[in-house]
């Protein structure tokens, strides 16, 4: 009887060991718990970025409404400044366009390009009352968001002359800016959750958006019941793939696309001449995702620390490629729309983005998935 009991205990121990192995992630053949990385990435990078965008979008709306009332150049200039301040965290979020930005269609609603300028002018020429509800429910993504606002308030990289802006344009500006504020609030709330009784909760109630379980909790609980991520590894892979995707987009589309076509209308943010700043902030979104933070690193766990623990040379290379990409983009003479034929500088920036994409794809990603 004791012999059979000993065999039973031995088998139980072996079974438990196998079960434990099946529920752990793999770091170069070693067990690794990504919990802290996922938690700090969500709190210090994703939610922190969207919180800044949400708060700045409120200031943008106020300045647009002030301009609607006053028609003053001062209020228009404030709207231009607040547009740039709101756009910075948006462009700094493009390494994590997965999750709510994707499945709630908020990416195109906020940032479709190119602008449908012909249809936009038709809207202005119509007799339709230009309200936020009309913009939200009746106009497509090419007639709302950042670039519609940009077209209404900027020309040739500067604020428009306030006296040249029609009453219809002012009405459209106030309406489309309210919708952008709502979309920014929605994106933040879907990640962070929202407390009853807050200004954000009231905004969401007015547009009939409900938030149940926050995406932050689902992402942090990767590998557990209730999360669409079957393992922590798949969540970390999502982070890295988001970094790879925006590196590829900046190099092969945002820069190389207009350079190839030599068409200024293909240049994103050309009314404001904000293109190079946009591209730089896209690279910052990669950096923020890697080092854990929004404006510089924040205390906590990071993908960088994980990579450095596995191979310090890869970590150093990633950081060097990020710095090189920022330098190469900023070496393109501003505005980008006037530098499409500057082959030397644009080619260097495209190559730098490709190098960054390569190190993320070929060296960082395999540390997690291999």
N, C-alpha and C positions, 0 to 999 in steps of 0.2 A: 504493500500500500504506500509506504514511504517512497519507493522507487517511482511509482506512477505520479505521486504528488510532486516529486522533484522535477520530473519531466514536464509536468503541467506548468510549474512555476517558471522553468527555463523558457518554454514556448511563449508564455505570457510576456516575459521580459523582452524576448526577441520581437514579438508582435508589436509591443508598445514602442520599441525603438524604431521599427519600420514605420509605424504610424506617425511618429514625431518627425521623421525625415521627410515624409510626404507633405507636411504642412509648413516646411520652412523654405525660404528663398535661398538662392544659390549665389555665392560670391566666389568665382574661381574655384568651385568645388567645395567651398566652405559655407557653413550656414551663416546667414546674415539677416538681421531684423531691420527692415527699413522704416519702422514706425516713426522714429524721431525725424527722419528726413522728410517723410510725407507730411507729418504734422507741421513742421516748421516751414516747409515749402508752401503749404496752403495758407498758413497764418501770416507769414512774413513777406511772401512774394505775391501770391494771387490775390488774396483778400485785401492786403495792404494797397496793392496797385489799384484795384477796382474801387476801394474806398476813396482814394484821392480823386479818381475820375468822377465818381458820383458827387462828391462835395464840390468839385470845380464846375461841374455841369449846372449846379444850382446858381453859382455866381454868373455863369454864362447866361442863364435864363434871366436873371435879374437885370443884367446889363442890356439884354435885348429888349426887355419890357420897358426899361428906363428910356431906351432910345426910341421905342415906339411912341412914348408919351412926349419926350422932349425934342426929338429930332436933332439933338446937339452932337457936335463932333466929339466932344469929350465922352459922351456915353457910347458912341460908335467905336471910338478908340478902345474903350474899356471892353466892349464886346469882342474886339479883335484880340486883345490880350488874353481874355478869358477863353476864347476859342483855342488859342495856342496852349494855354495851361491845361485845358481839358483834353486836348489831343495828345499831349505828352504821355500821360499814363495809358491812353488807349494804344498808342503805338508801342509803348513799353509792355503791353500785354500780349503782343502777337505771337509770342512763343507758347502761349497757352490758350489758343483758340478752340481747344477741345472742350467738351462738357457743354454747359449752357449756351456759350457763345455760338456753338455749332447746332445743337439740337433744338434750340429756340430761335434759330435763324437771326440772332442778334448781330452777328458779324456783318452780313450784307445790309441789314437795316441801318446800322451805324455808319458803314464805311464803304458803300458801293462806289466803284470807279470804273469807267469814266462817268462823269455827270451827264445826265440826259438833258443837256442845255436847251435843246429845241422844245421838248415837252415842258420843261420848267418855265420857259418864256410863254408857252401856251397857257399854263396855269395862271401866270401873272396877268395875262391878257383876258382871261375869262371873267365871268360875273360871279363865280363861285365864292361863297364866303370862306375865307381862309382861316380856319380854326384848327386847333390841335386834333380834334376828332376827325376832321376831314383829312388831314395829313396822315393820321394813323390808320384810318380805315379805308381810304380811297386812293392813296398815292403809293406807287411802287417804291422799291428801295433806291432807285436812281433819282428820286425826287425828294429825298429826306436825308437826314444824317449829317455828318461832318461836312461833306463837300457841297451840299446845298447851302448850308450856312456860310461856308467859305466863299462861295460864288456871290452871295448877297452882300458880303461885307468887305471883301478884299478886291483890289485890282493892282496888278503889277507889283505884288509883294508888300503893298501898303494898304492901310485902311482907305476905303473909298471916301470921296467927298460926301459928307452927310447931306448936303443940299441936293446932290444928284440922285439920292435914293427916294423912290416914290413911296406913297402911302401903302400901295399894294405890296411892295417889297418889304416894308416895315411890318406889315401884318403877317406876311408869309414867314419872315424871320422870327417873329415872336412865336408863331405856331410851331414851326419846325424845331425851334430850340426847346420848346416845352416837351415835344415828343422825344428829342434826344435826351433831355433830363430824365424822362420816364424810362427810356431804354437803358441808360446808364445805371439808374437805380435798380431796375429789374435785374440786370446782369450781376450787380453787386449782391443783391438779396438772394438770388438763386444759389450763389456760392456761400454767402455768409449767414443766411437766415435773416429774419427781421423780427424785432420785438413789437408787440402790440402797443398802440398808443404813441408810437414815434411818427415823426414827419414822413419817414420812408414808408411806414405801414399805411399811412393815409394816402400817399401817392399811389401805391400799389392797389389799394382798395378802389380808388377812383378809376383806375384803368382795368379793374377786374383781373388782376394777377394775384394768384395765390402761391404761397411757398410752403411746402410741407417739409420734408427732410432736406436739409441743405446739401448741396453737392460737396461741400467741404467735409461733412461727416461721412458721406459715401466714399470719397477719395481717401480720407484718413483710414477708413475701415476696410480698405482693399483686402481681399482674401477672406472676408467674413460674410456671414449671411446678410443679405440686403444690399450688398454692393455689386455693381455691374462688373467690377474688377475681380477676377477669379483668384488673383494672387497679388501680393505686394509688388512682385517683379513686374507684372503687367502695368501697374500704376507708374512705377519708375520708368518703364519703357515709354509710356505715354508722355512723360515729362521730356525725355531725351528726344523723342520723335518730334515733339512740338518745336524744340530748338533747331533740329535739323531742317524741318519744313520752312521755318521763317528764314533761315540762312540761305536756303535754296531760292526762296521767293525774292529776297532782296537782290541777290546776285543775278539770277537768270531772268527775272521778270521786271522788278521795279527799276533796276538800272539798265540791264541789257536790252529789255524790250524797247524803250524809247531810243536808246542808242542805235539799235538796229533799224527802227522805222524812221529815225530822224524827224519824228513828228512830235511837236511840243504838246499836242493834245493827249498824248499817251503818258505824259509825266503827271504822276499823282501829286496833288497839292500845289499845282502851278499857279493858281490865282494868288495864293499867299506867299509863294516862294518858300514854302516850308519843307520841300522835298528832302533835302539833305538832312535836316533835323529829324524828319520821319525815319529815314533809313538808319540814322545813328541810334535813335530810340528803339528801333527794331533789334539792333545788335545789343543794346542794353537789356532788352527783354531776355535775350539768351544769357547774358551775364548774370542778370538778377536770378534767373532760374537756376543757374549753376552755383552761385555763391550764397544764395539765400538772403533775399532782401528786396527792397525797391530802389532806394537811393544808397547804394553801397551795402555791404554785408551787414547782417543782423545777427546778434548772438544766437546760437542754436546749431542744429545739424544741417549739413548741406551736401549736395551732390559732389561739390568740389572736395570736401573732406573725405568722402567715400573713395573718390578716384585717387586722391593723393595717398590714401592708406594702401591702395592696391598697387599704384605705380606713380610715384612723384613726378616722373618725367612727363607723363601724359597730362597730369594736372597743370604743370608749368606750360606745356605746349598749348593746351586749350586757352589758358589765360593770355598767352602771347598772341594767339590767333585772333582772339577777341579784340585785343588792343590794336593789332595790325589792321583789322577790318575797320575799326573806328577811325584810325589815322588815314587810311586810304579813302574812305568816304569823305572825310573832311578836307582832303587834299584836292577834291574836285572843286573848281572855282564855282562859287555861288552866283546866281541861282543855277540849279541843275539844268533847267530848261534852256539856258544859254550855253551849256557846256556839252551838248550831245555829240559834237564833233571833236571833242578833246579826247582823242583816242588813248593817249598815254595815261591820263588820270582815270578815265572810266574803266579802261582795261585792267588797271591795277586794282581798282575797287572790286570789279567782278572776280578777279583772281583771288583776292583776299577773302571774299565771301565763299568762294569754292573751297579754299583751304580750310576755312572754319567748318564748313559742312563736312568735309572729308574727315577731319579729326574727330568730330562728333559721331560720324557714322562708322568709321573704321576702328576707332580706338576706345571711345567712351561707351558706346552702345554694347559692344561685345563683353565688357566687364560685367554687364548686368544680365544679358540674355544667353551668353555662352556657358 
